[in-house]
Every structure is written in C-alpha cells, then in structure tokens.
Amino acid sequence: MPNFFYFDQTNQKRGPVSEQQLKELAVQGLIGPHTPMETDTGHRGVAGQIPGLFPVAAPSAQAAPSFGGNAVLSGAPPVPDYLIWSIITTLCCCLPLGVVGIIFSILGKNDLQAGKYDDAVKKSKIAFWCNIAGLVGGVIITAISILIQVLAMM
C-alpha cells in the first residue's frame, strides 16, 4: 500500500499518511473529495479518486478508477464538457465564441483526465458561458438581419 500526501487549504503538502489515516481525516472533514493528493510513488489526483474513501451518491455503470487513473473521478459530481454545444455554436451562431468554447471544453476534459478537478470545473463554466453568449449573440444578430431585410423590402 502506498503512503499518501495531501495538500491542505494553504496548498502545503502534508503526510505521509496511510489509507486508514486518510479515512479518519475524511471523517473529521479535514479532507474532501476535491483535496489534491499525491502518493509516494508519484501518482497525483484528488482524494475522491481513492476507492472507498468517500461514499458515492449513486452507483455508476463505470468501474471505479484507481488513484491517478484517467477515468471520471469517483465520489465527485460529473463535469460537463459542452463540446457538442460548442461545435453547434461555432457552426450556427457565433464563430469566435464557439471556437473559444471548443478550446475550453477540450482543456477542461484534459484537466479532468489529469485529476485536476477544480480546473476542469472552471474551464467547463467558461465553455458554458461562451456558448450562452454565442447563442444570445447569434439570435440577436439574426433578428437584426431579418429586421434589416424586411425594412429594405418596404
């Protein structure tokens, strides 16, 4: 069994601690599913990736990933990537904001696979708001275009 290190709220590395000690820290509320972790073997991730450390709200169809794996984090809420929506925004509504949405969707997906949950959430939110702004901007521009066409016909 590897020893674990966790990073506290001031981003200071603490440990080494055993898996049992981690469970005690989780019960005490000193670490949560999003707490950055590292093993003495060099794997990095978040505490939510350690199977059995935190209860899972609903059983998942996927197998629980091992610590440091590239699968979706167990015990943490899923992070939407908005990639399809970003592509649609790019093609139909607003090219610049859609491209930015695609970039942040991909970066967020990569962060999630690297175990950087908080960064993935931030990038997902940026992709979401780029898509909202692109959709609203596209609708407004389309409405103005139609209005100009109608007025030109009169």
Rosetta blueprint (number, residue, H / E / L):
1 M L
2 P L
3 N L
4 F E
5 F E
6 Y E
7 F E
8 D L
9 Q L
10 T L
11 N L
12 Q L
13 K E
14 R E
15 G E
16 P E
17 V E
18 S L
19 E H
20 Q H
21 Q H
22 L H
23 K H
24 E H
25 L H
26 A H
27 V H
28 Q H
29 G L
30 L L
31 I L
32 G L
33 P L
34 H L
35 T L
36 P E
37 M E
38 E E
39 T E
40 D L
41 T L
42 G L
43 H L
44 R E
45 G E
46 V E
47 A H
48 G H
49 Q H
50 I L
51 P L
52 G L
53 L L
54 F L
55 P L
56 V L
57 A L
58 A L
59 P L
60 S L
61 A L
62 Q L
63 A L
64 A L
65 P L
66 S L
67 F L
68 G L
69 G L
70 N L
71 A L
72 V L
73 L L
74 S L
75 G L
76 A L
77 P L
78 P L
79 V L
80 P L
81 D L
82 Y L
83 L H
84 I H
85 W H
86 S H
87 I H
88 I H
89 T H
90 T H
91 L H
92 C H
93 C H
94 C L
95 L H
96 P H
97 L H
98 G H
99 V H
100 V H
101 G H
102 I H
103 I H
104 F H
105 S H
106 I H
107 L H
108 G H
109 K H
110 N H
111 D H
112 L H
113 Q H
114 A L
115 G L
116 K L
117 Y H
118 D H
119 D H
120 A H
121 V H
122 K H
123 K H
124 S H
125 K H
126 I H
127 A H
128 F H
129 W H
130 C H
131 N H
132 I H
133 A H
134 G H
135 L H
136 V H
137 G H
138 G H
139 V H
140 I H
141 I H
142 T H
143 A H
144 I H
145 S H
146 I H
147 L H
148 I H
149 Q H
150 V H
151 L H
152 A H
153 M H
154 M L
